[in-house]
Amino acid sequence: MAVPRRDYDPASLGAAIYPLLNSVVVPRPIAWVSTRSVDGVDNLAPHSFFTISSVVPPVVQFTSVGHKDSLRNAEATGEFVVSLCTEDLIEQVNLTGTDYPPHVSEFDAVGLTREDSKMVAPPRVAESPVALECRVVGTKDFGGGSVVVFGEVVWAVVDEDVLASDRPEIRLMRPVARLGADEWSTVGEISERKRVRYDSLEHPS
Ligand SMILES: Cc1cc2nc3c(=O)[nH]c(=O)nc-3n(C[C@H](O)[C@H](O)[C@H](O)COP(=O)(O)O)c2cc1C
């Protein structure tokens, strides 16, 4: 007997669709987004609605659910930096998700160190092993309060002690991810699979 399925109709749910999407699109990497306001305040906030949008040119994206400081600053200045959120920084990452007012810098409030970026004004998080410096190349406003910000990666840095064979190594970086509700995760078991090519399969003649 098939398991009964529950139906969800986005048209009648409106914003109440959020817990469903948030719980099924998992695990999500977390972008620690730093921006500088036009008044010079260094803002820092985690965004788990985050992914790669393009390889050439290299573009990443984060989504602001609501009109927050990160979005406002990125739109006003055209710049942001994504730092990697790691296990040893999880408490600080969570604290930077607090709704501090715009004149408060989360770097100071949470006790994180600014590191100068090479290509953009917003600082990197010195404690994080990876930073992607980005210039805004577009935004997409879906009208209901969510705005996607696309940023071309114009410079990237990785701590040498998380590199193995010239590649960032996940066991050394130890990123954290976001799940549904207030759940977080660390990297679990890691396995490898070679990509299967069509030509290597046996085809019925
Ligand atoms: C792990 C984590 C992930 C989050 N992801 C997002 C997200 O993808 N989009 C969003 O708008 N808010 C997200 N938030 C909430 C924001 O970080 C929070 O609203 C923050 O105060 C926004 O700061 P800002 O106003 O300085 O931009 C997340 C919070 C946490 C702790």
The ligand as a MOL file (V3000), in Angstrom:
LIG
                    3D

  0  0  0     0  0            999 V3000
M  V30 BEGIN CTAB
M  V30 COUNTS 31 33 0 0 0
M  V30 BEGIN ATOM
M  V30 1 C 22.0890 30.0960 9.7600 0
M  V30 2 C 21.2000 31.2250 9.3390 0
M  V30 3 C 20.8290 31.3370 8.0150 0
M  V30 4 C 20.0100 32.4030 7.5950 0
M  V30 5 N 19.6680 32.5020 6.2760 0
M  V30 6 C 18.9630 33.5740 5.8490 0
M  V30 7 C 18.6600 33.7470 4.4640 0
M  V30 8 O 19.0300 32.9340 3.6160 0
M  V30 9 N 17.9630 34.8620 4.1070 0
M  V30 10 C 17.5510 35.7810 5.0160 0
M  V30 11 O 16.9320 36.7620 4.6370 0
M  V30 12 N 17.8100 35.6350 6.3240 0
M  V30 13 C 18.5120 34.5770 6.7600 0
M  V30 14 N 18.8100 34.4340 8.0920 0
M  V30 15 C 18.3950 35.4900 9.0100 0
M  V30 16 C 19.3200 36.7000 8.9050 0
M  V30 17 O 20.6670 36.3320 9.1150 0
M  V30 18 C 18.8870 37.7270 9.9560 0
M  V30 19 O 17.6000 38.1990 9.6130 0
M  V30 20 C 19.8520 38.8670 10.0990 0
M  V30 21 O 19.4800 39.6580 11.1930 0
M  V30 22 C 19.9000 39.7590 8.8730 0
M  V30 23 O 20.8750 40.7180 9.1260 0
M  V30 24 P 21.0080 42.0750 8.3530 0
M  V30 25 O 19.7480 42.8750 8.6260 0
M  V30 26 O 22.2170 42.6670 8.9980 0
M  V30 27 O 21.1890 41.7670 6.9040 0
M  V30 28 C 19.5800 33.3680 8.5410 0
M  V30 29 C 19.9530 33.2450 9.8820 0
M  V30 30 C 20.7500 32.1830 10.2770 0
M  V30 31 C 21.1720 32.0880 11.7270 0
M  V30 END ATOM
M  V30 BEGIN BOND
M  V30 1 1 1 2
M  V30 2 1 2 3
M  V30 3 2 2 30
M  V30 4 2 3 4
M  V30 5 1 4 5
M  V30 6 1 4 28
M  V30 7 2 5 6
M  V30 8 1 6 7
M  V30 9 1 6 13
M  V30 10 2 7 8
M  V30 11 1 7 9
M  V30 12 1 9 10
M  V30 13 2 10 11
M  V30 14 1 10 12
M  V30 15 2 12 13
M  V30 16 1 13 14
M  V30 17 1 14 15
M  V30 18 1 14 28
M  V30 19 1 15 16
M  V30 20 1 16 17
M  V30 21 1 16 18
M  V30 22 1 18 19
M  V30 23 1 18 20
M  V30 24 1 20 21
M  V30 25 1 20 22
M  V30 26 1 22 23
M  V30 27 1 23 24
M  V30 28 2 24 25
M  V30 29 1 24 26
M  V30 30 1 24 27
M  V30 31 2 28 29
M  V30 32 1 29 30
M  V30 33 1 30 31
M  V30 END BOND
M  V30 END CTAB
M  END
